[in-house]
Amino acid sequence: MMEQKLKVYQMNFDGEIDAAMMAEIGRVIGQLIKGEMYGLIMNFEAVDHIHFTILPVLVSEQKRLQSFGGDIRLAMMSEYLKDIFRTTGVLEKFLVFDTVAQAAKSFGVSKTITNLPLGL
């Protein structure tokens, strides 16, 4: 039997990631799980700031995907954002990549999906 390839979704962000955005991320992850898509790449290329208070929530969302054999990978993070993750003690919980392509490759896929499953 061939091992099924992990389906990987790419979320692009810009500006600021706050508690409201984190709630949206949680909602999206719920949809991904329903659509049996367990890989998530968070593209931080256009992100200026992330609220440190939401990082524990991000870690619990990562555990949720990991329980299905998936993961959250981070890409295109500025040193500033890495410092926020580092200060909060969560940076080492994530695999961080310079590019989205590298993050996709780490999941064993050549391209990511940017539209949600099930038309949700």
C-alpha positions as CSV (number, residue, x, y, z in Angstrom):
1,M,0.0,0.0,0.0
2,M,1.3,3.4,-0.9
3,E,1.7,5.8,1.9
4,Q,-0.7,8.7,1.5
5,K,1.0,12.0,1.0
6,L,0.3,14.7,3.6
7,K,-1.8,17.5,2.2
8,V,-0.3,20.8,3.1
9,Y,-2.1,24.2,3.4
10,Q,-0.3,27.5,3.2
11,M,-1.6,30.4,5.2
12,N,-0.2,33.9,4.3
13,F,-0.4,36.6,6.8
14,D,0.2,40.3,6.8
15,G,0.5,43.1,9.4
16,E,-0.2,42.0,12.9
17,I,-1.2,38.6,14.3
18,D,-3.4,39.2,17.3
19,A,-5.9,37.2,19.4
20,A,-8.7,37.6,16.8
21,M,-6.3,36.4,14.0
22,M,-5.3,33.4,16.3
23,A,-9.0,32.5,16.6
24,E,-9.3,32.6,12.8
25,I,-6.2,30.3,12.6
26,G,-7.8,27.9,15.0
27,R,-11.0,27.9,12.9
28,V,-9.0,27.2,9.7
29,I,-7.1,24.4,11.4
30,G,-10.5,22.9,12.3
31,Q,-11.5,23.0,8.6
32,L,-8.1,21.5,7.6
33,I,-8.7,18.6,9.9
34,K,-12.2,18.0,8.5
35,G,-10.7,18.1,5.0
36,E,-7.9,15.6,6.1
37,M,-5.2,18.2,5.4
38,Y,-2.8,18.0,8.4
39,G,0.2,20.0,7.2
40,L,0.1,23.8,7.7
41,I,2.8,26.3,6.6
42,M,2.4,29.7,8.1
43,N,4.0,32.3,5.8
44,F,5.1,35.3,7.9
45,E,6.7,37.2,5.0
46,A,4.5,40.3,5.4
47,V,4.0,40.1,9.2
48,D,5.1,43.1,11.3
49,H,4.2,41.8,14.7
50,I,2.7,38.9,16.6
51,H,1.3,39.2,20.1
52,F,3.3,37.0,22.4
53,T,0.2,36.1,24.5
54,I,-1.2,34.0,21.6
55,L,1.9,31.8,21.1
56,P,0.8,29.2,23.6
57,V,-2.4,28.9,21.6
58,L,-0.4,28.3,18.5
59,V,1.5,25.5,20.2
60,S,-1.7,23.8,21.2
61,E,-3.0,24.1,17.6
62,Q,0.3,22.5,16.5
63,K,-0.3,19.6,18.9
64,R,-3.8,19.3,17.5
65,L,-2.4,18.8,14.0
66,Q,0.4,16.5,15.2
67,S,-2.2,14.2,16.8
68,F,-3.3,13.5,13.2
69,G,0.3,13.0,12.0
70,G,0.7,16.6,10.7
71,D,2.5,19.7,11.9
72,I,2.8,23.4,11.6
73,R,5.9,24.8,10.0
74,L,6.9,28.4,10.0
75,A,8.4,30.3,7.0
76,M,9.8,33.7,6.1
77,M,10.1,34.9,9.7
78,S,12.0,38.1,10.4
79,E,14.5,38.1,13.2
80,Y,12.1,40.3,15.1
81,L,9.4,37.7,15.0
82,K,11.8,34.9,15.8
83,D,12.8,36.9,18.9
84,I,9.2,37.1,20.1
85,F,8.9,33.3,19.7
86,R,12.3,32.8,21.3
87,T,11.4,35.1,24.3
88,T,8.2,33.2,24.8
89,G,10.1,29.9,24.7
90,V,8.2,28.5,21.8
91,L,10.6,28.9,18.9
92,E,12.2,25.5,19.4
93,K,8.8,23.8,19.2
94,F,8.6,24.7,15.5
95,L,10.6,24.0,12.4
96,V,11.4,27.3,10.8
97,F,12.3,27.7,7.2
98,D,13.7,30.6,5.2
99,T,11.3,30.0,2.3
100,V,7.8,28.5,1.8
101,A,9.3,26.1,-0.7
102,Q,11.8,24.7,1.9
103,A,8.9,24.3,4.3
104,A,6.8,22.5,1.7
105,K,9.8,20.2,0.9
106,S,10.1,19.4,4.6
107,F,6.6,17.9,4.4
108,G,7.6,16.0,1.2
109,V,5.5,18.1,-1.1
110,S,6.5,20.3,-4.0
111,K,3.6,22.6,-3.8
112,T,1.2,23.8,-1.2
113,I,-2.6,24.3,-1.3
114,T,-3.8,27.8,-0.7
115,N,-7.5,27.2,-0.9
116,L,-9.4,25.6,2.0
117,P,-10.8,22.1,1.6
118,L,-14.6,21.5,1.4
119,G,-15.1,25.0,0.0
120,L,-15.2,26.4,3.6
